[in-house]
Amino acid sequence: MDKPTTANNGPIKLELEPGTYFWCRCGLSKNQPFCDGSHNREKKFLPLEFRVTEKRLRSYCCCKQTKDSPYCDGTHKTLKIENIEPPKF
């Protein structure tokens, strides 16, 4: 796998409590946008540890192509992604 798997063609909006989180870079996690250890099959895309210092609504990338990880930068709007079902949370 040369590129991460696209988990969803759009962000997930979440209001997280302050703390440390691990954003899924591989796109294989069933707990998007967070890592669930699925990267063990693809060690090329290890999770990104990030800190939330204040509770606020943010958009987290699920296309895995953002330049502002873990946040959505709108890159998904430029990708040709088909047959992606939204994640069920």
C-alpha positions as CSV (number, residue, x, y, z in Angstrom):
1,M,0.0,0.0,0.0
2,D,1.7,3.2,-1.2
3,K,-1.1,5.5,-0.1
4,P,-3.3,5.4,3.0
5,T,-6.8,4.0,2.5
6,T,-9.5,6.7,2.3
7,A,-11.9,6.0,5.2
8,N,-14.5,8.6,4.1
9,N,-14.8,11.3,1.4
10,G,-15.2,14.1,3.9
11,P,-14.3,15.0,7.5
12,I,-15.8,13.9,10.8
13,K,-16.8,16.8,13.0
14,L,-16.1,16.2,16.7
15,E,-15.9,18.2,19.9
16,L,-13.2,16.5,21.9
17,E,-12.4,16.9,25.5
18,P,-8.9,18.1,26.4
19,G,-6.4,15.2,26.2
20,T,-4.2,13.1,24.0
21,Y,-5.5,11.3,21.0
22,F,-4.2,9.2,18.2
23,W,-5.4,10.0,14.6
24,C,-5.5,7.1,12.2
25,R,-3.1,7.7,9.2
26,C,-3.6,4.4,7.5
27,G,-7.4,4.7,7.0
28,L,-8.0,1.1,8.1
29,S,-9.3,1.9,11.6
30,K,-13.0,1.0,12.3
31,N,-13.0,3.8,14.8
32,Q,-12.4,6.8,12.5
33,P,-10.8,9.3,12.9
34,F,-9.0,7.5,15.7
35,C,-6.4,4.6,15.6
36,D,-7.6,1.2,16.6
37,G,-4.4,-0.7,15.9
38,S,-5.3,-1.7,12.3
39,H,-2.1,-0.2,11.0
40,N,-0.2,-3.3,12.3
41,R,-0.9,-4.7,8.9
42,E,0.6,-1.6,7.2
43,K,3.3,-0.2,9.4
44,K,4.1,2.5,6.9
45,F,1.2,4.6,8.2
46,L,1.6,4.8,12.0
47,P,-0.9,6.9,14.0
48,L,-0.4,10.6,14.7
49,E,-0.4,11.6,18.4
50,F,-2.1,14.9,19.0
51,R,-3.2,17.0,21.9
52,V,-6.4,18.9,22.4
53,T,-6.0,21.7,24.9
54,E,-9.5,23.2,24.8
55,K,-12.9,21.7,24.0
56,R,-14.1,23.0,20.6
57,L,-15.7,21.6,17.5
58,R,-13.1,20.6,14.8
59,S,-13.2,18.7,11.5
60,Y,-11.0,15.7,11.4
61,C,-9.7,14.3,8.1
62,C,-10.9,10.9,6.9
63,C,-9.6,11.0,3.4
64,K,-6.1,10.8,4.9
65,Q,-4.6,13.2,2.3
66,T,-4.7,16.4,4.4
67,K,-1.6,18.6,4.7
68,D,-2.8,19.7,8.2
69,S,-3.1,16.4,10.0
70,P,-5.2,15.5,11.9
71,Y,-7.5,18.3,10.7
72,C,-9.4,18.5,7.4
73,D,-8.0,21.0,5.0
74,G,-10.5,20.4,2.2
75,T,-8.3,18.1,0.1
76,H,-11.1,15.6,-0.1
77,K,-12.9,18.0,-2.5
78,T,-10.1,17.6,-5.1
79,L,-9.9,13.8,-4.9
80,K,-11.7,11.3,-7.3
81,I,-13.1,8.9,-4.7
82,E,-15.9,6.6,-5.5
83,N,-17.9,3.9,-3.7
84,I,-16.9,5.1,-0.2
85,E,-19.6,4.6,2.4
86,P,-19.7,7.0,5.3
87,P,-18.5,5.4,8.5
88,K,-21.1,4.2,11.0
89,F,-20.5,5.8,14.4
